[in-house]
Amino acid sequence: MEMTGMSLKRGYVVVKDNDCVGPAEEIKKQKVSECCVPKDGDGLDSDCLPSSETEPKSPEVFSDGKDKKNSSAQLEEEEDGFSEEGEEEEAESFAEMMKHGLTELDVGITKFVSSHQGFSGILKERYSDFIVHEIGKDGQISHLDDLSVPVDEEDPSEDVFSVLTTEEKQQLEELQLFKNKETSVAIEVIEDTKEKRTIIHQAIKSLFPGLETKTEDRAGRKYIVAYHAAGKKALAKVRTAADPRKHSWPKSRGSYCHFVLYKENKDTMDAINVLSKYLRVKPNIFSYMGTKDKRAITVQEIAVLKISAQRLAHLNKCLMNFKLGNFSYQKNPLKLGELQGNHFTVILRNITGTDDQVQQAMNSLKQIGFINYYGMQRFGTTAVPTYQVGRAILQNSWTEVMDLILKPRSGAEKGYLVKCREEWAKTKDPAAALKKLPVKRCVEGQLLRGLSKYGMKNIVSAFGIIPRNNRLMYIHSYQSYVWNNMVSKRIEDYGLKPVPGDLVLKGATATYIEEEDVNNYSIHDVVMPLPGFDVIYPKHKISEAYREMLTTDNLDIDNMRHKIRDYSLSGAYRKIIIRPQNVSWGVVAYDDPKIPLFNTDVDNLEGKPPPVFASEGKYRALKMDFSLPPSTYATMAIREVLKMDTSIKNQTQLNTTWLR
């Protein structure tokens, strides 16, 4: 297999030839999107979709195409963050900011299930120490192991990607998007042959949907003239998600090209934004089964509407830290929540545990599992936890919602966001505070725009400008906060055995464990509810604990419907103990903290031999492999092994080099 352009280093844009030039704005310094609402996961979670839990008649958060579009638009391109080489000043500055962050105790994460002695280790010292492979609908682990393109006689020649110069591509893009006053672009055919003219025609139609071409003689020279066939309305139709490139897509081919996306240090939406810009399409023609967070190497399946495998494969020559392969054409897109989970490969560096301690910890993880807590990033990284905003929404306390989102706080934030908050605290003028933000699509910017539009007396409408998924994440954060606290109390009061009054699922229906049925169940069958109007609560004292906690928060557990339908909570059920599958592990010795300790899919494609380890070394690392179902957090599995607080606050205080 020929391997070209396989360099995967920091940064994702490298111009190798004139057929790899992205949109003009790509050349500028990338903007930073500072969205303080965390994704519904932590980069270490198996999946970030609350809908993958068992929800009785719960509102579909991700089904609305408009919401998905908003979610896509919300994320502008981020800077690459921390390099593999590390940036000591930035890491130490981050550690200083995170002194004000949350700990596990703050969000109800207090218990362990195993009896082994804990030990320390550095989690994600390098982002390449954490690899996530999606488990697809068929139960197979996704791997990038084939870069070949399906043979299709209707695909244009490979020459279409190199026949146009950078300047010609720029002119054609401006024509396509009506960015100039020209009605056409003429490209002179230097080597005038029929084959050359055909390639230029194909290149323009393939790379710039909506443009038509014709050949003209001008003063004895041949030109290919590109123009709009039927004005802006025709272009608008061509570029919609429902009907892109209809004029050029073979009828015999499935409408969706499915492919495996390998990416380093990029979250899913950020990656899709990059791909869409290089392909000159809108992000909402892409679909996927779950989002993967940034600080990791992740491998997942993506589907895109009516973009050929040939065109996608060409991006492998243009982009760094990305690799696309395993192409196939299918009739249907992918849907959120269709995945069966994720497989994790994790390196914990510089561990202090003995071989016996490691063996006991990993055997316990394999045989018993871990408490299925919601992980730390569910609750944000600043001194104002997201669950507090969610609680205020449920209380209908809209002034408090506004203040919690916009007020100054300690924690990890960009400087311009700090200035925006200071301006807000000083003036309470949304327009003045908004001027401090170079990036307006963050949650704070969206709320300020809403306040400028609707006024301070209509905070509900102003808050509604924020994309629905982000608004609901605040409420999900509060549900998660309650659930974490309640499961800790359940384990403290009743231990790791099912008891009468516990809940189990039969299909999607929750039922009580009766006295005579206790021996028919294990702790792995027991579920507990996230609060809502369509769930039942255990028939023991934990039920009263739920009621007391919500009453303390000025909420009525018997009336979880909200005046605004979006914020009504139906509730859900979640298993309290998760036992990972496909668990394996090993301890390796190493001397250089910067060397990779296992091969990635790209390493294997390049034929790199696996690392060879000495019997002794300056450091020891634990390599863990395990699979988790959707909506479970790998950080919580790692926490159970180490018996150590996995919050960023604690990790940065232990070792500020973990982010390098």
C-alpha positions as CSV (number, residue, x, y, z in Angstrom):
1,M,0.0,0.0,0.0
2,E,1.4,3.4,-1.0
3,M,1.7,5.7,2.0
4,T,2.0,9.4,1.0
5,G,1.7,12.5,3.2
6,M,1.4,10.5,6.4
7,S,3.0,13.1,8.7
8,L,0.8,13.7,11.7
9,K,2.3,16.5,13.8
10,R,1.0,19.4,15.8
11,G,-1.2,21.7,13.7
12,Y,-3.6,20.4,11.0
13,V,-3.0,22.6,8.0
14,V,-0.1,22.1,5.7
15,V,0.0,23.3,2.2
16,K,2.0,20.8,0.2
17,D,0.8,21.8,-3.3
18,N,-1.7,24.1,-4.9
19,D,-4.5,21.5,-4.8
20,C,-4.5,21.5,-1.0
21,V,-5.3,25.2,-0.4
22,G,-8.3,25.6,1.9
23,P,-10.6,28.6,2.1
24,A,-9.0,32.0,2.3
25,E,-9.8,32.4,6.0
26,E,-7.8,29.2,6.8
27,I,-4.6,31.1,6.2
28,K,-5.4,33.6,9.0
29,K,-4.8,32.8,12.6
30,Q,-7.4,30.4,13.9
31,K,-10.1,31.9,16.2
32,V,-10.7,30.5,19.6
33,S,-14.2,29.6,20.7
34,E,-14.6,29.9,24.4
35,C,-17.7,27.9,25.1
36,C,-18.0,27.4,28.9
37,V,-20.8,24.8,28.7
38,P,-19.0,21.5,28.6
39,K,-19.8,18.8,26.1
40,D,-22.0,16.1,27.5
41,G,-18.9,14.1,28.4
42,D,-15.3,14.6,29.3
43,G,-13.2,13.4,26.5
44,L,-12.7,10.3,28.6
45,D,-16.4,9.3,28.5
46,S,-17.6,6.4,26.4
47,D,-20.2,8.7,24.8
48,C,-21.6,12.0,25.5
49,L,-25.3,11.5,24.8
50,P,-27.7,11.5,27.7
51,S,-30.3,10.0,25.3
52,S,-28.3,6.7,25.3
53,E,-29.5,6.1,28.9
54,T,-32.9,4.4,29.3
55,E,-35.3,7.3,29.1
56,P,-39.0,6.8,29.4
57,K,-40.7,9.1,26.9
58,S,-37.9,11.7,27.3
59,P,-37.8,14.7,24.9
60,E,-35.4,14.0,22.0
61,V,-32.6,16.5,22.4
62,F,-30.8,15.8,19.2
63,S,-33.5,15.0,16.7
64,D,-34.2,18.5,15.5
65,G,-32.1,19.2,12.4
66,K,-32.1,22.9,13.2
67,D,-30.6,22.2,16.6
68,K,-27.9,20.1,15.1
69,K,-27.1,22.9,12.7
70,N,-26.9,25.4,15.6
71,S,-24.7,23.0,17.5
72,S,-22.4,22.8,14.5
73,A,-22.3,26.5,14.0
74,Q,-21.6,27.2,17.7
75,L,-18.1,25.8,17.6
76,E,-15.6,27.9,15.8
77,E,-12.1,26.6,15.2
78,E,-10.0,26.3,18.3
79,E,-6.3,26.6,18.7
80,D,-4.5,23.3,19.0
81,G,-4.0,23.7,22.7
82,F,-1.1,22.1,24.3
83,S,1.6,20.5,22.2
84,E,3.2,17.1,22.8
85,E,6.4,18.9,23.7
86,G,4.7,20.8,26.4
87,E,4.6,24.5,27.3
88,E,5.6,24.9,30.9
89,E,4.4,28.4,31.4
90,E,1.0,27.6,30.0
91,A,0.7,24.4,32.0
92,E,1.7,26.2,35.2
93,S,-0.7,29.1,34.5
94,F,-3.4,26.6,33.9
95,A,-2.6,24.8,37.1
96,E,-2.8,28.2,39.0
97,M,-6.2,28.9,37.5
98,M,-7.5,25.4,38.3
99,K,-6.9,25.9,42.0
100,H,-10.4,27.4,41.9
101,G,-11.9,24.5,40.0
102,L,-14.1,21.7,41.3
103,T,-13.1,18.5,43.0
104,E,-14.9,15.2,42.9
105,L,-16.2,15.8,46.4
106,D,-18.0,19.0,45.1
107,V,-20.1,17.0,42.7
108,G,-21.0,14.0,44.9
109,I,-18.2,11.6,43.8
110,T,-17.1,10.1,47.1
111,K,-17.2,6.2,47.0
112,F,-15.2,3.3,45.6
113,V,-16.2,-0.3,45.2
114,S,-12.9,-2.0,45.5
115,S,-10.7,-2.8,48.6
116,H,-7.3,-2.5,47.0
117,Q,-4.7,0.1,48.1
118,G,-4.7,3.0,45.7
119,F,-1.6,4.5,44.0
120,S,-0.8,7.5,41.9
121,G,-0.2,7.9,38.2
122,I,-0.3,10.7,35.6
123,L,-3.5,10.7,33.5
124,K,-3.0,12.1,29.9
125,E,0.5,13.4,30.4
126,R,0.4,13.4,26.6
127,Y,-2.8,13.4,24.6
128,S,-1.5,10.4,22.7
129,D,-1.7,8.5,25.9
130,F,-5.4,8.3,25.5
131,I,-6.9,6.5,22.4
132,V,-10.6,6.1,21.8
133,H,-12.0,3.7,19.2
134,E,-15.7,3.8,18.6
135,I,-17.8,0.6,18.8
136,G,-20.2,0.7,15.9
137,K,-23.8,-0.5,15.4
138,D,-22.5,-4.0,14.5
139,G,-20.5,-4.2,17.7
140,Q,-17.2,-4.0,15.9
141,I,-14.4,-1.7,17.1
142,S,-13.7,1.0,14.4
143,H,-10.1,1.1,13.1
144,L,-8.4,3.0,10.4
145,D,-6.7,0.3,8.4
146,D,-7.5,1.0,4.7
147,L,-6.8,4.2,2.8
148,S,-7.9,2.9,-0.6
149,V,-10.7,4.5,-2.5
150,P,-13.6,2.3,-3.8
151,V,-13.2,1.9,-7.6
152,D,-15.9,3.9,-9.4
153,E,-15.7,4.5,-13.1
154,E,-17.9,7.6,-12.7
155,D,-15.3,9.3,-10.5
156,P,-13.2,12.0,-12.3
157,S,-9.5,11.6,-12.8
158,E,-7.1,12.3,-9.9
159,D,-5.8,15.2,-12.0
160,V,-8.8,17.3,-11.2
161,F,-7.3,18.0,-7.8
162,S,-4.1,19.5,-9.2
163,V,-5.0,21.0,-12.6
164,L,-6.2,24.3,-11.1
165,T,-3.7,26.8,-9.5
166,T,-4.2,28.4,-6.1
167,E,-5.2,31.7,-7.7
168,E,-7.7,30.0,-10.0
169,K,-9.3,28.2,-7.0
170,Q,-9.5,31.4,-5.1
171,Q,-11.3,33.1,-8.0
172,L,-13.7,30.2,-8.5
173,E,-14.5,30.1,-4.8
174,E,-15.3,33.8,-4.9
175,L,-17.5,33.4,-8.0
176,Q,-19.2,30.4,-6.5
177,L,-20.1,32.3,-3.3
178,F,-21.0,35.6,-5.1
179,K,-18.1,37.3,-3.3
180,N,-17.2,39.5,-6.3
181,K,-18.9,41.4,-9.1
182,E,-17.7,39.1,-11.8
183,T,-20.2,37.0,-13.6
184,S,-17.7,34.4,-14.8
185,V,-14.1,33.2,-14.5
186,A,-12.0,32.4,-17.6
187,I,-9.2,29.9,-17.3
188,E,-6.8,29.7,-20.2
189,V,-5.9,26.2,-21.4
190,I,-2.2,26.3,-21.8
191,E,-1.7,22.8,-23.2
192,D,-4.7,22.7,-25.5
193,T,-5.9,19.1,-25.8
194,K,-9.4,17.6,-25.4
195,E,-8.2,15.6,-22.5
196,K,-6.8,18.7,-20.7
197,R,-10.0,20.6,-21.3
198,T,-12.1,17.7,-20.0
199,I,-10.1,17.6,-16.8
200,I,-10.6,21.3,-16.2
201,H,-14.3,21.0,-16.8
202,Q,-14.5,18.1,-14.3
203,A,-12.4,19.9,-11.7
204,I,-14.6,23.0,-11.7
205,K,-17.8,21.1,-11.5
206,S,-16.5,18.7,-8.9
207,L,-14.8,21.2,-6.6
208,F,-17.2,24.1,-7.0
209,P,-20.8,22.8,-7.0
210,G,-23.2,25.3,-8.6
211,L,-20.9,26.4,-11.4
212,E,-21.3,25.4,-15.0
213,T,-18.5,25.5,-17.6
214,K,-18.1,26.1,-21.3
215,T,-15.2,26.3,-23.8
216,E,-14.6,29.6,-25.7
217,D,-12.1,30.8,-28.3
218,R,-10.7,34.2,-27.6
219,A,-8.1,35.7,-29.9
220,G,-7.0,32.2,-31.0
221,R,-6.7,30.8,-27.5
222,K,-8.9,28.3,-25.7
223,Y,-10.5,29.2,-22.4
224,I,-12.7,27.3,-20.0
225,V,-15.3,29.8,-18.7
226,A,-17.0,29.1,-15.4
227,Y,-20.3,30.8,-14.6
228,H,-23.5,30.4,-12.6
229,A,-26.2,28.6,-14.5
230,A,-29.2,30.0,-12.8
231,G,-28.2,32.6,-10.2
232,K,-28.2,32.5,-6.4
233,K,-31.4,30.4,-6.1
234,A,-29.8,27.6,-8.0
235,L,-26.7,27.8,-5.8
236,A,-28.8,27.8,-2.7
237,K,-30.5,24.6,-3.8
238,V,-27.3,23.0,-4.7
239,R,-25.8,23.7,-1.3
240,T,-28.7,22.6,0.9
241,A,-28.2,19.5,3.1
242,A,-31.2,17.9,1.3
243,D,-30.0,18.2,-2.2
244,P,-26.3,19.0,-2.7
245,R,-24.6,18.2,-6.0
246,K,-27.7,16.5,-7.3
247,H,-26.7,17.1,-10.9
248,S,-23.4,15.1,-10.6
249,W,-24.1,12.2,-8.2
250,P,-24.4,8.8,-9.8
251,K,-27.8,7.3,-9.3
252,S,-26.4,3.8,-8.7
253,R,-24.3,5.0,-5.7
254,G,-25.5,5.3,-2.1
255,S,-26.1,8.9,-1.2
256,Y,-23.8,8.8,1.9
257,C,-20.1,8.2,1.9
258,H,-19.2,6.5,5.2
259,F,-15.6,6.8,6.4
260,V,-13.4,6.3,9.5
261,L,-11.9,9.5,10.8
262,Y,-8.7,9.4,12.8
263,K,-7.9,12.6,14.5
264,E,-5.4,13.9,17.1
265,N,-6.2,16.6,19.7
266,K,-9.4,17.7,18.0
267,D,-13.0,17.2,19.1
268,T,-15.6,15.9,16.7
269,M,-17.3,19.2,15.8
270,D,-14.0,21.0,15.4
271,A,-12.8,18.3,13.0
272,I,-16.1,18.5,11.0
273,N,-15.8,22.3,10.8
274,V,-12.3,21.8,9.3
275,L,-13.4,19.2,6.8
276,S,-16.4,21.2,5.8
277,K,-14.3,24.3,5.1
278,Y,-11.8,22.4,2.9
279,L,-14.7,20.7,1.1
280,R,-16.6,24.0,0.8
281,V,-19.8,22.5,2.2
282,K,-21.9,23.1,5.3
283,P,-21.1,21.1,8.4
284,N,-24.7,19.8,8.7
285,I,-24.2,17.4,5.8
286,F,-22.0,15.3,8.1
287,S,-23.5,12.8,10.6
288,Y,-22.0,10.7,13.4
289,M,-23.0,8.4,16.2
290,G,-21.3,10.2,19.1
291,T,-19.0,13.1,19.8
292,K,-15.4,12.6,20.9
293,D,-13.5,15.2,22.9
294,K,-10.3,17.0,22.1
295,R,-7.4,15.8,24.2
296,A,-7.0,12.3,22.8
297,I,-6.5,10.3,19.7
298,T,-9.9,9.2,18.5
299,V,-11.2,7.0,15.8
300,Q,-14.8,7.1,14.8
301,E,-17.2,6.6,11.8
302,I,-18.5,9.6,10.0
303,A,-21.0,9.9,7.1
304,V,-21.3,12.7,4.6
305,L,-24.0,13.4,2.1
306,K,-22.9,13.2,-1.6
307,I,-19.2,13.8,-1.2
308,S,-17.1,11.2,-3.0
309,A,-14.6,9.0,-1.4
310,Q,-12.1,10.2,-3.9
311,R,-12.5,13.8,-2.8
312,L,-12.4,12.9,0.9
313,A,-9.3,10.8,0.4
314,H,-7.6,13.7,-1.2
315,L,-7.8,15.6,2.1
316,N,-5.2,13.2,3.5
317,K,-2.6,15.1,1.5
318,C,-3.8,18.5,2.9
319,L,-4.5,18.0,6.6
320,M,-2.3,17.1,9.5
321,N,-3.5,15.4,12.6
322,F,-6.3,13.9,10.5
323,K,-6.6,10.8,8.4
324,L,-9.6,9.5,6.5
325,G,-10.1,5.9,5.3
326,N,-12.2,2.8,5.2
327,F,-14.6,4.4,2.7
328,S,-17.9,2.9,1.6
329,Y,-21.1,4.2,0.1
330,Q,-24.4,3.6,2.0
331,K,-28.0,4.6,1.6
332,N,-28.4,6.1,5.1
333,P,-26.6,8.6,7.3
334,L,-25.5,7.9,10.9
335,K,-27.6,8.9,13.9
336,L,-26.6,10.1,17.3
337,G,-26.8,7.3,19.9
338,E,-26.5,4.4,17.4
339,L,-23.0,3.4,18.6
340,Q,-22.6,0.5,21.1
341,G,-19.9,2.2,23.1
342,N,-16.2,2.9,22.9
343,H,-13.0,1.0,23.3
344,F,-10.2,2.8,25.3
345,T,-6.5,2.4,25.3
346,V,-5.0,4.4,28.2
347,I,-1.5,5.0,29.5
348,L,-1.1,6.0,33.1
349,R,2.5,7.2,33.4
350,N,4.9,7.3,36.3
351,I,2.8,5.0,38.5
352,T,3.8,4.3,42.1
353,G,1.9,1.1,42.6
354,T,3.6,-2.3,43.0
355,D,2.9,-5.0,40.5
356,D,0.6,-6.7,43.2
357,Q,-1.3,-3.4,43.7
358,V,-1.8,-3.0,39.9
359,Q,-2.9,-6.7,39.6
360,Q,-5.5,-6.3,42.4
361,A,-6.8,-3.0,41.0
362,M,-7.2,-4.3,37.5
363,N,-8.8,-7.6,38.6
364,S,-11.3,-5.6,40.6
365,L,-12.1,-3.4,37.6
366,K,-12.6,-6.5,35.5
367,Q,-14.6,-8.5,37.9
368,I,-16.6,-5.8,39.8
369,G,-16.3,-2.6,37.8
370,F,-16.7,0.9,39.0
371,I,-19.4,3.3,40.2
372,N,-21.1,4.9,37.1
373,Y,-20.6,8.5,38.3
374,Y,-21.0,11.3,35.9
375,G,-17.4,12.6,35.3
376,M,-16.0,16.0,36.2
377,Q,-16.3,17.8,32.9
378,R,-20.1,17.4,33.1
379,F,-19.9,20.2,35.7
380,G,-17.5,22.8,34.1
381,T,-14.0,24.0,34.9
382,T,-14.6,27.3,36.7
383,A,-15.7,28.3,40.2
384,V,-19.3,28.5,38.9
385,P,-20.5,24.9,38.3
386,T,-22.9,24.3,35.4
387,Y,-25.3,22.5,37.7
388,Q,-25.9,25.7,39.6
389,V,-27.1,27.3,36.3
390,G,-29.3,24.2,35.7
391,R,-30.8,24.5,39.1
392,A,-31.6,28.2,38.6
393,I,-33.3,27.3,35.3
394,L,-35.5,24.7,37.0
395,Q,-36.3,27.2,39.8
396,N,-37.4,29.7,37.1
397,S,-34.9,32.2,38.6
398,W,-33.9,33.9,35.4
399,T,-32.0,36.8,36.9
400,E,-29.8,34.3,38.7
401,V,-29.3,32.3,35.5
402,M,-28.1,35.5,33.8
403,D,-25.8,36.4,36.7
404,L,-24.3,32.9,37.0
405,I,-23.4,32.8,33.3
406,L,-22.0,36.3,33.1
407,K,-20.5,37.1,36.5
408,P,-16.7,37.1,37.0
409,R,-15.3,33.9,38.4
410,S,-12.0,32.2,39.2
411,G,-10.9,29.3,37.0
412,A,-9.6,28.4,33.6
413,E,-10.8,31.1,31.2
414,K,-9.4,33.2,28.3
415,G,-8.4,36.7,29.0
416,Y,-11.0,38.3,26.8
417,L,-13.7,36.4,28.6
418,V,-12.4,37.7,31.9
419,K,-12.6,41.3,30.5
420,C,-16.1,40.7,29.2
421,R,-17.2,39.6,32.7
422,E,-15.5,42.5,34.3
423,E,-17.3,44.9,32.0
424,W,-20.6,43.2,32.7
425,A,-20.1,43.4,36.5
426,K,-19.2,47.1,36.2
427,T,-21.9,48.4,33.7
428,K,-24.6,45.7,33.3
429,D,-24.5,46.9,29.7
430,P,-24.8,43.8,27.4
431,A,-23.6,45.8,24.3
432,A,-20.5,47.1,26.1
433,A,-19.7,43.6,27.5
434,L,-20.2,42.1,24.1
435,K,-17.6,44.4,22.6
436,K,-15.0,42.8,24.8
437,L,-15.5,39.4,23.0
438,P,-13.7,38.7,19.8
439,V,-15.7,35.5,19.5
440,K,-19.4,36.1,19.7
441,R,-20.6,32.5,19.4
442,C,-19.6,31.4,22.9
443,V,-22.5,31.0,25.4
444,E,-21.7,34.3,27.1
445,G,-21.7,36.1,23.7
446,Q,-25.0,34.5,22.7
447,L,-26.6,35.5,26.0
448,L,-25.3,39.1,25.7
449,R,-26.6,39.3,22.1
450,G,-30.0,38.1,23.4
451,L,-30.0,40.7,26.2
452,S,-29.2,43.4,23.7
453,K,-32.0,42.3,21.5
454,Y,-34.8,41.5,24.0
455,G,-33.7,43.7,27.0
456,M,-33.0,42.9,30.6
457,K,-36.7,42.3,31.4
458,N,-37.0,39.4,28.9
459,I,-34.1,37.1,30.0
460,V,-36.1,34.0,29.0
461,S,-36.1,35.0,25.3
462,A,-32.5,36.3,25.6
463,F,-31.4,32.9,27.0
464,G,-33.3,31.2,24.2
465,I,-30.8,32.5,21.7
466,I,-28.3,29.9,23.0
467,P,-28.6,26.7,21.0
468,R,-31.0,24.3,22.6
469,N,-28.5,21.5,23.2
470,N,-26.3,23.9,25.2
471,R,-29.2,25.1,27.3
472,L,-30.3,21.6,28.1
473,M,-26.7,20.7,29.1
474,Y,-27.1,23.0,32.1
475,I,-30.2,21.0,33.2
476,H,-28.6,17.7,32.5
477,S,-25.7,18.8,34.7
478,Y,-28.0,19.4,37.6
479,Q,-29.6,16.0,37.1
480,S,-26.1,14.5,37.1
481,Y,-25.2,16.3,40.3
482,V,-28.3,14.9,42.1
483,W,-27.6,11.4,40.7
484,N,-24.0,11.4,41.8
485,N,-24.9,12.4,45.4
486,M,-27.8,9.9,45.6
487,V,-25.7,6.9,44.3
488,S,-23.0,7.8,46.8
489,K,-25.6,7.7,49.6
490,R,-27.1,4.4,48.2
491,I,-23.7,2.7,48.3
492,E,-22.9,4.1,51.8
493,D,-26.3,2.9,53.2
494,Y,-26.7,-0.5,51.5
495,G,-23.3,-1.5,50.1
496,L,-22.8,-3.5,46.9
497,K,-25.7,-5.9,47.1
498,P,-29.2,-5.4,45.8
499,V,-31.8,-4.8,48.5
500,P,-35.6,-4.8,48.5
501,G,-36.9,-1.5,47.1
502,D,-34.0,-1.1,44.6
503,L,-34.9,-0.5,41.0
504,V,-34.1,-2.7,38.0
505,L,-35.0,-2.4,34.4
506,K,-37.2,-4.9,32.5
507,G,-36.9,-3.7,29.0
508,A,-37.3,0.1,29.3
509,T,-39.6,-0.2,32.3
510,A,-38.3,0.2,35.9
511,T,-39.6,-2.2,38.5
512,Y,-38.9,-2.7,42.2
513,I,-36.9,-5.6,43.6
514,E,-39.2,-7.5,46.0
515,E,-37.9,-9.4,49.1
516,E,-38.4,-12.8,47.5
517,D,-36.5,-11.7,44.3
518,V,-33.4,-10.2,45.8
519,N,-31.3,-13.3,45.0
520,N,-32.2,-13.1,41.4
521,Y,-30.3,-9.9,40.8
522,S,-26.8,-8.5,41.3
523,I,-25.6,-5.0,41.9
524,H,-24.9,-4.7,38.2
525,D,-28.7,-4.9,37.6
526,V,-29.6,-2.0,39.9
527,V,-30.5,1.4,38.4
528,M,-31.2,4.7,40.0
529,P,-33.3,7.6,38.5
530,L,-32.2,11.0,37.3
531,P,-35.0,13.2,38.7
532,G,-38.0,13.9,36.4
533,F,-41.7,13.6,36.0
534,D,-41.7,10.2,34.4
535,V,-39.6,8.1,36.7
536,I,-40.2,6.2,39.9
537,Y,-37.9,6.3,43.0
538,P,-36.5,3.5,45.1
539,K,-38.8,2.1,47.9
540,H,-36.3,2.7,50.7
541,K,-34.8,5.7,52.5
542,I,-32.9,6.8,49.3
543,S,-36.3,8.0,48.0
544,E,-36.6,10.4,50.9
545,A,-33.0,11.5,50.3
546,Y,-34.0,12.5,46.7
547,R,-36.9,14.5,48.1
548,E,-34.9,16.2,50.7
549,M,-32.2,17.2,48.3
550,L,-34.6,18.7,45.8
551,T,-36.6,20.4,48.5
552,T,-33.4,22.0,49.8
553,D,-32.9,23.3,46.2
554,N,-36.5,24.8,46.2
555,L,-37.7,22.2,43.7
556,D,-40.8,20.0,43.9
557,I,-39.9,16.3,43.2
558,D,-43.6,15.7,42.4
559,N,-43.7,18.4,39.8
560,M,-40.7,18.4,37.5
561,R,-42.6,19.9,34.6
562,H,-41.5,23.4,33.8
563,K,-43.5,26.4,32.5
564,I,-41.2,26.2,29.4
565,R,-41.6,22.8,27.8
566,D,-37.9,22.5,26.9
567,Y,-36.9,22.6,30.5
568,S,-39.4,19.9,31.7
569,L,-37.5,16.9,33.0
570,S,-38.9,13.5,32.2
571,G,-36.0,11.8,33.9
572,A,-34.0,8.6,33.1
573,Y,-32.5,5.5,34.6
574,R,-28.8,4.8,35.0
575,K,-27.0,1.7,36.2
576,I,-25.1,2.3,39.4
577,I,-22.2,-0.1,38.7
578,I,-20.6,-0.7,35.3
579,R,-18.4,-3.6,34.5
580,P,-16.0,-2.9,31.6
581,Q,-15.6,-5.5,28.8
582,N,-12.5,-6.6,27.0
583,V,-10.3,-5.6,29.9
584,S,-6.5,-6.2,29.6
585,W,-3.5,-4.5,31.0
586,G,0.3,-4.5,31.4
587,V,3.0,-2.6,33.2
588,V,5.9,-1.3,31.1
589,A,9.2,0.4,32.0
590,Y,10.6,3.4,30.2
591,D,13.2,6.2,30.6
592,D,12.0,9.0,28.2
593,P,8.7,10.5,29.3
594,K,8.1,11.8,25.8
595,I,8.2,8.6,23.8
596,P,5.0,6.9,22.7
597,L,4.3,3.7,24.5
598,F,2.1,2.0,21.9
599,N,1.2,2.2,18.2
600,T,-1.7,4.1,16.8
601,D,-3.7,3.0,13.7
602,V,-1.6,5.4,11.6
603,D,1.6,3.9,13.0
604,N,0.3,0.5,12.0
605,L,-0.6,1.8,8.5
606,E,3.0,3.1,8.1
607,G,4.4,-0.3,9.2
608,K,6.1,1.0,12.3
609,P,7.2,-1.8,14.6
610,P,5.6,-1.8,18.1
611,P,7.6,-0.2,20.9
612,V,10.2,-2.5,22.6
613,F,10.5,-2.1,26.4
614,A,13.4,-2.8,28.6
615,S,12.9,-4.9,31.7
616,E,13.9,-2.0,33.9
617,G,13.6,1.8,33.5
618,K,13.4,5.1,35.3
619,Y,9.6,5.2,35.1
620,R,6.8,2.6,35.0
621,A,3.5,3.0,33.2
622,L,0.2,1.1,33.3
623,K,-1.3,0.4,29.9
624,M,-5.0,-0.4,30.1
625,D,-7.5,-1.5,27.5
626,F,-11.2,-1.7,28.1
627,S,-14.6,-1.2,26.4
628,L,-17.5,0.8,27.9
629,P,-21.1,1.2,26.9
630,P,-22.5,4.6,25.8
631,S,-22.8,7.4,28.4
632,T,-20.2,6.1,30.8
633,Y,-17.0,7.9,31.8
634,A,-13.6,6.3,31.4
635,T,-12.3,8.7,34.0
636,M,-14.4,7.0,36.5
637,A,-13.0,3.6,35.6
638,I,-9.5,5.1,36.0
639,R,-10.4,6.7,39.3
640,E,-11.4,3.3,40.6
641,V,-8.0,1.8,39.6
642,L,-6.0,4.7,41.1
643,K,-8.3,5.5,44.0
644,M,-7.4,9.1,43.3
645,D,-9.4,12.3,42.6
646,T,-9.4,12.6,38.8
647,S,-10.5,16.3,38.7
648,I,-8.3,18.6,36.7
649,K,-7.8,20.7,39.9
650,N,-6.3,17.7,41.7
651,Q,-4.3,16.4,38.7
652,T,-2.7,19.8,38.0
653,Q,-1.8,20.2,41.7
654,L,-0.1,16.7,41.6
655,N,1.9,17.4,38.5
656,T,1.6,20.4,36.3
657,T,3.3,18.6,33.5
658,W,0.2,16.3,32.8
659,L,-1.1,18.8,30.2
660,R,2.1,18.8,28.1
